[in-house]
Amino acid sequence: MLVNMPPRARTQKKLGSICELQTVSLKSPLGVIHISCCREGIHTIELKPDYKECGCGCGCVCADDQLKLFPECVSCVAWLKAYFKDPNSTHTLPLPSIHHPILQGGSWTACVLRTLQSKVCVGEVVSYAHLAQLAGRPRAARAVGGAMRKNPVPLLIPCHRVCLSSGVAGHYMGCRGDHLKLWLLEHEKNTSQ
């Protein structure tokens, strides 16, 4: 079940400096997850859904040889494995550092994403309007939607926990339909009971 190992190295210019990036891929119940990180932290997490296997319950699988990975990448792999096994177990793990420019400044997007990460726990759901209120701008529900679309590290910053005020889950990660979001919410609900 191993996908795309060993990690690829590349460089990327971020915040005026150059980061040496590693990319590791792992298989999850949702499909393949690509993690890109540097020595400072995680840059991106990309989900490549496999609709035939979505929800197969197989957990995360990654290479046994992680000696060449940056420590933050190893931490992220461990965090994701724990999340897919039991989302509540992530409370006992340190959250991997995130090193993406969108979260380095004081922008509205950074504020919304940090608020979501710190105030909406496993198994909880919040509306776009309520998250706007939590972030200090109660009339900015549409802007919250924009921030969710820019989230570079889904799962670490749980944008799947943000739904419409009507209770409809809505789109997730640019996918048509709400099946991924619903799977994640159900996964969290089932393990938090």
C-alpha positions as CSV (number, residue, x, y, z in Angstrom):
1,M,0.0,0.0,0.0
2,L,3.0,2.2,-0.2
3,V,2.8,5.2,-2.5
4,N,5.5,7.5,-3.9
5,M,8.5,6.8,-1.6
6,P,11.2,7.8,-1.0
7,P,10.4,11.5,-0.4
8,R,11.2,13.9,-3.2
9,A,13.2,16.9,-2.5
10,R,12.7,20.3,-4.2
11,T,13.1,23.9,-3.3
12,Q,10.4,26.5,-3.1
13,K,10.7,30.2,-2.4
14,K,8.6,31.2,0.6
15,L,8.6,34.4,2.5
16,G,11.8,35.7,0.9
17,S,13.8,32.6,1.8
18,I,14.2,29.3,0.1
19,C,12.8,26.2,1.6
20,E,14.1,22.7,0.7
21,L,10.9,20.7,0.4
22,Q,10.2,17.0,0.8
23,T,7.1,15.4,-0.4
24,V,5.8,12.1,1.0
25,S,2.6,10.3,0.0
26,L,0.6,7.9,2.0
27,K,-2.6,5.9,1.4
28,S,-5.6,6.7,3.6
29,P,-9.2,5.6,3.7
30,L,-9.9,8.7,1.5
31,G,-7.3,8.0,-1.1
32,V,-3.7,9.2,-1.4
33,I,-2.5,12.1,0.7
34,H,0.5,14.1,-0.4
35,I,2.4,16.0,2.3
36,S,4.9,18.7,1.4
37,C,7.2,20.0,4.2
38,C,10.5,21.8,4.9
39,R,12.6,21.7,8.1
40,E,10.4,24.4,9.5
41,G,7.1,22.7,9.0
42,I,4.3,21.5,6.8
43,H,3.6,23.5,3.6
44,T,0.7,21.6,2.1
45,I,-1.5,18.6,2.5
46,E,-3.3,17.5,-0.7
47,L,-6.0,14.8,-0.8
48,K,-6.3,12.8,-4.0
49,P,-9.6,11.0,-3.4
50,D,-10.1,7.4,-4.5
51,Y,-13.8,7.1,-4.7
52,K,-13.7,3.3,-4.9
53,E,-11.8,3.0,-1.6
54,C,-13.3,6.0,0.3
55,G,-14.1,4.8,3.8
56,C,-12.4,1.4,3.4
57,G,-11.1,1.7,7.0
58,C,-7.6,0.6,6.0
59,G,-5.9,3.3,8.0
60,C,-2.8,5.1,6.7
61,V,0.1,3.3,5.2
62,C,3.5,4.8,4.7
63,A,7.1,3.5,4.2
64,D,8.8,2.0,7.2
65,D,12.0,3.8,6.4
66,Q,11.3,7.4,7.4
67,L,14.9,8.2,8.4
68,K,15.3,10.6,5.4
69,L,12.3,12.6,6.3
70,F,12.4,15.9,8.1
71,P,11.1,15.6,11.7
72,E,8.0,17.7,11.0
73,C,7.1,15.4,8.1
74,V,7.5,12.4,10.4
75,S,5.3,14.2,12.9
76,C,2.6,14.9,10.3
77,V,2.6,11.3,9.1
78,A,2.2,10.1,12.7
79,W,-0.6,12.6,13.4
80,L,-2.5,11.6,10.2
81,K,-2.2,7.9,11.1
82,A,-3.5,8.6,14.6
83,Y,-6.4,10.7,13.1
84,F,-7.5,7.9,10.8
85,K,-7.3,5.4,13.6
86,D,-9.1,7.5,16.2
87,P,-9.5,11.3,15.7
88,N,-9.6,11.9,19.5
89,S,-6.1,10.4,19.9
90,T,-4.7,13.5,18.2
91,H,-5.3,15.5,21.4
92,T,-2.3,13.7,22.9
93,L,0.0,14.4,19.9
94,P,1.7,17.7,19.2
95,L,0.3,19.3,16.1
96,P,2.9,19.5,13.4
97,S,4.3,22.9,12.7
98,I,2.8,24.6,9.7
99,H,5.2,26.7,7.5
100,H,3.0,28.2,4.8
101,P,3.0,31.9,4.0
102,I,-0.8,32.2,4.3
103,L,-0.4,31.4,8.0
104,Q,2.7,33.5,8.7
105,G,1.0,36.9,8.7
106,G,-1.9,38.6,10.3
107,S,-4.3,38.4,7.4
108,W,-8.0,37.6,7.7
109,T,-7.5,34.2,6.2
110,A,-4.8,33.4,8.8
111,C,-7.0,34.6,11.6
112,V,-9.9,32.4,10.4
113,L,-7.8,29.3,9.9
114,R,-6.1,29.7,13.4
115,T,-9.5,30.3,15.0
116,L,-10.9,27.2,13.4
117,Q,-7.9,25.2,14.4
118,S,-8.0,26.3,18.1
119,K,-11.8,26.6,18.8
120,V,-13.5,23.8,16.8
121,C,-12.8,20.4,18.3
122,V,-13.1,16.9,16.9
123,G,-16.7,15.9,16.4
124,E,-17.9,19.5,16.4
125,V,-19.4,21.4,13.4
126,V,-19.6,25.2,13.0
127,S,-21.3,27.3,10.4
128,Y,-19.5,29.8,8.3
129,A,-21.4,32.6,10.1
130,H,-20.5,31.3,13.5
131,L,-16.8,30.9,12.6
132,A,-16.9,34.5,11.3
133,Q,-18.2,35.5,14.7
134,L,-15.6,33.5,16.6
135,A,-12.9,35.2,14.4
136,G,-14.2,38.7,15.4
137,R,-16.1,39.7,12.2
138,P,-19.7,38.4,12.5
139,R,-20.8,39.7,9.1
140,A,-18.0,38.0,7.2
141,A,-19.4,34.6,6.5
142,R,-18.6,34.7,2.8
143,A,-15.0,35.7,3.6
144,V,-14.8,32.6,5.8
145,G,-15.7,30.5,2.8
146,G,-12.9,32.1,0.9
147,A,-10.5,31.3,3.8
148,M,-11.6,27.7,3.8
149,R,-10.8,27.4,0.0
150,K,-7.3,28.7,0.7
151,N,-6.6,26.2,3.6
152,P,-3.2,24.7,2.6
153,V,-3.3,22.0,5.3
154,P,-6.7,20.3,5.5
155,L,-7.1,17.9,8.4
156,L,-4.5,19.8,10.4
157,I,-6.7,22.8,10.1
158,P,-10.1,21.1,10.0
159,C,-12.1,23.0,7.3
160,H,-14.3,19.9,6.9
161,R,-15.9,20.9,10.2
162,V,-17.4,24.1,8.7
163,C,-20.9,23.7,7.2
164,L,-23.7,25.9,6.0
165,S,-26.1,27.4,8.5
166,S,-28.8,25.2,7.0
167,G,-26.9,22.1,8.1
168,V,-25.9,21.1,4.6
169,A,-22.3,20.0,4.5
170,G,-21.3,21.8,1.3
171,H,-18.3,21.2,-0.9
172,Y,-14.9,20.2,0.4
173,M,-11.4,20.5,-1.2
174,G,-12.8,21.6,-4.5
175,C,-14.6,18.2,-4.9
176,R,-18.1,18.2,-6.3
177,G,-20.5,16.9,-3.7
178,D,-20.0,16.5,0.0
179,H,-19.0,12.9,0.3
180,L,-15.4,13.5,1.6
181,K,-16.6,16.1,4.2
182,L,-19.5,13.8,5.3
183,W,-17.1,10.8,5.6
184,L,-14.7,12.9,7.8
185,L,-17.6,14.2,10.0
186,E,-19.0,10.7,10.4
187,H,-15.5,9.3,11.2
188,E,-15.1,11.9,14.0
189,K,-18.7,11.4,15.2
190,N,-18.3,7.6,15.4
191,T,-15.1,7.8,17.4
192,S,-16.1,10.6,19.8
193,Q,-19.1,8.7,21.2
